[in-house]
Amino acid sequence: MNKAARFLSIAALAAFASFGAQADEADSSQFALKFDTTRTRAEVASEAATVAQARSIEPAGSRVVTYKSTADRAAVRAQTIEALRAGQIPSGEFSAM
């Protein structure tokens, strides 16, 4: 029993020591991105200005298509009343049948 406890304690100590050996900087500098560029700030700014002019900030399909109607409001209302009376348009709560 004593050998097993000693073995487990040594294994735990070795595991603890191996975690400490893999430590890195506190600021996670190994994940920092590094860029080497030869372009100037003015070149990047001019390219950004041309790209911004070519793109729209409106979502696709957000514009409503409008058109000019030639129908008279009173005529459309009269046609609707006729269709309701003829039973061509369902009305009321029980309009499924």
PyMOL CGO cylinders between C-alpha atoms (Angstrom):
from pymol import cmd
from pymol.cgo import CYLINDER

trace = [
    CYLINDER, 0.00, 0.00, 0.00, 2.88, 2.31, 0.83, 0.3, 1, 1, 1, 1, 1, 1,
    CYLINDER, 2.88, 2.31, 0.83, 4.48, 1.75, -2.59, 0.3, 1, 1, 1, 1, 1, 1,
    CYLINDER, 4.48, 1.75, -2.59, 1.23, 2.58, -4.37, 0.3, 1, 1, 1, 1, 1, 1,
    CYLINDER, 1.23, 2.58, -4.37, 0.80, 5.85, -2.44, 0.3, 1, 1, 1, 1, 1, 1,
    CYLINDER, 0.80, 5.85, -2.44, 4.41, 6.80, -3.12, 0.3, 1, 1, 1, 1, 1, 1,
    CYLINDER, 4.41, 6.80, -3.12, 4.00, 6.01, -6.81, 0.3, 1, 1, 1, 1, 1, 1,
    CYLINDER, 4.00, 6.01, -6.81, 0.82, 8.09, -7.09, 0.3, 1, 1, 1, 1, 1, 1,
    CYLINDER, 0.82, 8.09, -7.09, 2.39, 11.05, -5.28, 0.3, 1, 1, 1, 1, 1, 1,
    CYLINDER, 2.39, 11.05, -5.28, 5.42, 10.98, -7.56, 0.3, 1, 1, 1, 1, 1, 1,
    CYLINDER, 5.42, 10.98, -7.56, 3.15, 10.81, -10.62, 0.3, 1, 1, 1, 1, 1, 1,
    CYLINDER, 3.15, 10.81, -10.62, 1.11, 13.75, -9.34, 0.3, 1, 1, 1, 1, 1, 1,
    CYLINDER, 1.11, 13.75, -9.34, 4.25, 15.78, -8.70, 0.3, 1, 1, 1, 1, 1, 1,
    CYLINDER, 4.25, 15.78, -8.70, 5.58, 15.01, -12.18, 0.3, 1, 1, 1, 1, 1, 1,
    CYLINDER, 5.58, 15.01, -12.18, 2.28, 16.01, -13.78, 0.3, 1, 1, 1, 1, 1, 1,
    CYLINDER, 2.28, 16.01, -13.78, 2.22, 19.27, -11.81, 0.3, 1, 1, 1, 1, 1, 1,
    CYLINDER, 2.22, 19.27, -11.81, 5.81, 20.06, -12.83, 0.3, 1, 1, 1, 1, 1, 1,
    CYLINDER, 5.81, 20.06, -12.83, 5.09, 19.40, -16.50, 0.3, 1, 1, 1, 1, 1, 1,
    CYLINDER, 5.09, 19.40, -16.50, 2.21, 21.90, -16.49, 0.3, 1, 1, 1, 1, 1, 1,
    CYLINDER, 2.21, 21.90, -16.49, 4.52, 24.57, -15.12, 0.3, 1, 1, 1, 1, 1, 1,
    CYLINDER, 4.52, 24.57, -15.12, 7.11, 23.87, -17.80, 0.3, 1, 1, 1, 1, 1, 1,
    CYLINDER, 7.11, 23.87, -17.80, 4.60, 24.71, -20.56, 0.3, 1, 1, 1, 1, 1, 1,
    CYLINDER, 4.60, 24.71, -20.56, 3.73, 28.15, -19.21, 0.3, 1, 1, 1, 1, 1, 1,
    CYLINDER, 3.73, 28.15, -19.21, 4.09, 31.20, -21.45, 0.3, 1, 1, 1, 1, 1, 1,
    CYLINDER, 4.09, 31.20, -21.45, 3.90, 34.95, -21.06, 0.3, 1, 1, 1, 1, 1, 1,
    CYLINDER, 3.90, 34.95, -21.06, 0.98, 36.31, -19.05, 0.3, 1, 1, 1, 1, 1, 1,
    CYLINDER, 0.98, 36.31, -19.05, -0.16, 38.55, -21.93, 0.3, 1, 1, 1, 1, 1, 1,
    CYLINDER, -0.16, 38.55, -21.93, -0.59, 35.67, -24.44, 0.3, 1, 1, 1, 1, 1, 1,
    CYLINDER, -0.59, 35.67, -24.44, 2.01, 37.12, -26.77, 0.3, 1, 1, 1, 1, 1, 1,
    CYLINDER, 2.01, 37.12, -26.77, 2.33, 33.83, -28.63, 0.3, 1, 1, 1, 1, 1, 1,
    CYLINDER, 2.33, 33.83, -28.63, -1.11, 34.51, -30.16, 0.3, 1, 1, 1, 1, 1, 1,
    CYLINDER, -1.11, 34.51, -30.16, -0.36, 38.07, -31.28, 0.3, 1, 1, 1, 1, 1, 1,
    CYLINDER, -0.36, 38.07, -31.28, -0.53, 38.69, -35.03, 0.3, 1, 1, 1, 1, 1, 1,
    CYLINDER, -0.53, 38.69, -35.03, 2.50, 40.24, -36.60, 0.3, 1, 1, 1, 1, 1, 1,
    CYLINDER, 2.50, 40.24, -36.60, 2.37, 41.96, -39.99, 0.3, 1, 1, 1, 1, 1, 1,
    CYLINDER, 2.37, 41.96, -39.99, 5.23, 43.15, -42.13, 0.3, 1, 1, 1, 1, 1, 1,
    CYLINDER, 5.23, 43.15, -42.13, 3.97, 45.57, -44.76, 0.3, 1, 1, 1, 1, 1, 1,
    CYLINDER, 3.97, 45.57, -44.76, 5.58, 47.87, -47.27, 0.3, 1, 1, 1, 1, 1, 1,
    CYLINDER, 5.58, 47.87, -47.27, 2.48, 49.96, -48.00, 0.3, 1, 1, 1, 1, 1, 1,
    CYLINDER, 2.48, 49.96, -48.00, 2.21, 53.48, -46.66, 0.3, 1, 1, 1, 1, 1, 1,
    CYLINDER, 2.21, 53.48, -46.66, -0.68, 54.86, -44.65, 0.3, 1, 1, 1, 1, 1, 1,
    CYLINDER, -0.68, 54.86, -44.65, -1.68, 57.10, -47.58, 0.3, 1, 1, 1, 1, 1, 1,
    CYLINDER, -1.68, 57.10, -47.58, -1.93, 54.12, -49.97, 0.3, 1, 1, 1, 1, 1, 1,
    CYLINDER, -1.93, 54.12, -49.97, -4.16, 52.21, -47.58, 0.3, 1, 1, 1, 1, 1, 1,
    CYLINDER, -4.16, 52.21, -47.58, -6.37, 55.27, -46.97, 0.3, 1, 1, 1, 1, 1, 1,
    CYLINDER, -6.37, 55.27, -46.97, -6.84, 55.90, -50.69, 0.3, 1, 1, 1, 1, 1, 1,
    CYLINDER, -6.84, 55.90, -50.69, -7.77, 52.27, -51.32, 0.3, 1, 1, 1, 1, 1, 1,
    CYLINDER, -7.77, 52.27, -51.32, -10.27, 52.36, -48.44, 0.3, 1, 1, 1, 1, 1, 1,
    CYLINDER, -10.27, 52.36, -48.44, -11.88, 55.49, -49.90, 0.3, 1, 1, 1, 1, 1, 1,
    CYLINDER, -11.88, 55.49, -49.90, -12.40, 53.85, -53.31, 0.3, 1, 1, 1, 1, 1, 1,
    CYLINDER, -12.40, 53.85, -53.31, -13.84, 50.68, -51.77, 0.3, 1, 1, 1, 1, 1, 1,
    CYLINDER, -13.84, 50.68, -51.77, -16.24, 52.69, -49.60, 0.3, 1, 1, 1, 1, 1, 1,
    CYLINDER, -16.24, 52.69, -49.60, -17.62, 54.49, -52.66, 0.3, 1, 1, 1, 1, 1, 1,
    CYLINDER, -17.62, 54.49, -52.66, -18.31, 51.20, -54.45, 0.3, 1, 1, 1, 1, 1, 1,
    CYLINDER, -18.31, 51.20, -54.45, -20.29, 49.65, -51.57, 0.3, 1, 1, 1, 1, 1, 1,
    CYLINDER, -20.29, 49.65, -51.57, -23.74, 50.49, -50.31, 0.3, 1, 1, 1, 1, 1, 1,
    CYLINDER, -23.74, 50.49, -50.31, -24.70, 50.50, -46.65, 0.3, 1, 1, 1, 1, 1, 1,
    CYLINDER, -24.70, 50.50, -46.65, -28.31, 49.56, -47.46, 0.3, 1, 1, 1, 1, 1, 1,
    CYLINDER, -28.31, 49.56, -47.46, -29.28, 45.93, -46.92, 0.3, 1, 1, 1, 1, 1, 1,
    CYLINDER, -29.28, 45.93, -46.92, -30.13, 44.03, -50.07, 0.3, 1, 1, 1, 1, 1, 1,
    CYLINDER, -30.13, 44.03, -50.07, -33.81, 44.23, -50.95, 0.3, 1, 1, 1, 1, 1, 1,
    CYLINDER, -33.81, 44.23, -50.95, -34.58, 47.02, -48.52, 0.3, 1, 1, 1, 1, 1, 1,
    CYLINDER, -34.58, 47.02, -48.52, -35.93, 49.45, -51.10, 0.3, 1, 1, 1, 1, 1, 1,
    CYLINDER, -35.93, 49.45, -51.10, -39.65, 49.40, -51.79, 0.3, 1, 1, 1, 1, 1, 1,
    CYLINDER, -39.65, 49.40, -51.79, -40.67, 49.52, -55.43, 0.3, 1, 1, 1, 1, 1, 1,
    CYLINDER, -40.67, 49.52, -55.43, -43.23, 52.24, -56.04, 0.3, 1, 1, 1, 1, 1, 1,
    CYLINDER, -43.23, 52.24, -56.04, -45.43, 52.79, -59.05, 0.3, 1, 1, 1, 1, 1, 1,
    CYLINDER, -45.43, 52.79, -59.05, -48.09, 55.25, -60.10, 0.3, 1, 1, 1, 1, 1, 1,
    CYLINDER, -48.09, 55.25, -60.10, -51.59, 53.78, -60.25, 0.3, 1, 1, 1, 1, 1, 1,
    CYLINDER, -51.59, 53.78, -60.25, -54.11, 54.89, -62.85, 0.3, 1, 1, 1, 1, 1, 1,
    CYLINDER, -54.11, 54.89, -62.85, -57.10, 53.36, -61.04, 0.3, 1, 1, 1, 1, 1, 1,
    CYLINDER, -57.10, 53.36, -61.04, -59.66, 55.54, -59.30, 0.3, 1, 1, 1, 1, 1, 1,
    CYLINDER, -59.66, 55.54, -59.30, -60.15, 54.93, -55.56, 0.3, 1, 1, 1, 1, 1, 1,
    CYLINDER, -60.15, 54.93, -55.56, -63.97, 54.94, -55.82, 0.3, 1, 1, 1, 1, 1, 1,
    CYLINDER, -63.97, 54.94, -55.82, -63.91, 52.49, -58.74, 0.3, 1, 1, 1, 1, 1, 1,
    CYLINDER, -63.91, 52.49, -58.74, -61.70, 50.01, -56.84, 0.3, 1, 1, 1, 1, 1, 1,
    CYLINDER, -61.70, 50.01, -56.84, -63.95, 50.27, -53.77, 0.3, 1, 1, 1, 1, 1, 1,
    CYLINDER, -63.95, 50.27, -53.77, -67.06, 49.61, -55.90, 0.3, 1, 1, 1, 1, 1, 1,
    CYLINDER, -67.06, 49.61, -55.90, -65.44, 46.56, -57.51, 0.3, 1, 1, 1, 1, 1, 1,
    CYLINDER, -65.44, 46.56, -57.51, -64.52, 45.21, -54.07, 0.3, 1, 1, 1, 1, 1, 1,
    CYLINDER, -64.52, 45.21, -54.07, -68.08, 45.61, -52.78, 0.3, 1, 1, 1, 1, 1, 1,
    CYLINDER, -68.08, 45.61, -52.78, -69.42, 43.81, -55.88, 0.3, 1, 1, 1, 1, 1, 1,
    CYLINDER, -69.42, 43.81, -55.88, -66.97, 40.92, -55.42, 0.3, 1, 1, 1, 1, 1, 1,
    CYLINDER, -66.97, 40.92, -55.42, -67.94, 40.59, -51.73, 0.3, 1, 1, 1, 1, 1, 1,
    CYLINDER, -67.94, 40.59, -51.73, -71.66, 40.49, -52.59, 0.3, 1, 1, 1, 1, 1, 1,
    CYLINDER, -71.66, 40.49, -52.59, -71.08, 37.94, -55.35, 0.3, 1, 1, 1, 1, 1, 1,
    CYLINDER, -71.08, 37.94, -55.35, -69.15, 35.69, -52.94, 0.3, 1, 1, 1, 1, 1, 1,
    CYLINDER, -69.15, 35.69, -52.94, -65.88, 35.91, -54.88, 0.3, 1, 1, 1, 1, 1, 1,
    CYLINDER, -65.88, 35.91, -54.88, -63.99, 37.20, -51.81, 0.3, 1, 1, 1, 1, 1, 1,
    CYLINDER, -63.99, 37.20, -51.81, -64.38, 35.39, -48.47, 0.3, 1, 1, 1, 1, 1, 1,
    CYLINDER, -64.38, 35.39, -48.47, -65.23, 37.56, -45.48, 0.3, 1, 1, 1, 1, 1, 1,
    CYLINDER, -65.23, 37.56, -45.48, -65.90, 37.19, -41.76, 0.3, 1, 1, 1, 1, 1, 1,
    CYLINDER, -65.90, 37.19, -41.76, -64.38, 34.84, -39.20, 0.3, 1, 1, 1, 1, 1, 1,
    CYLINDER, -64.38, 34.84, -39.20, -65.47, 31.68, -40.95, 0.3, 1, 1, 1, 1, 1, 1,
    CYLINDER, -65.47, 31.68, -40.95, -64.14, 32.48, -44.40, 0.3, 1, 1, 1, 1, 1, 1,
    CYLINDER, -64.14, 32.48, -44.40, -62.50, 29.14, -45.15, 0.3, 1, 1, 1, 1, 1, 1,
    CYLINDER, -62.50, 29.14, -45.15, -65.64, 27.56, -46.57, 0.3, 1, 1, 1, 1, 1, 1,
]
cmd.load_cgo(trace, "trace")
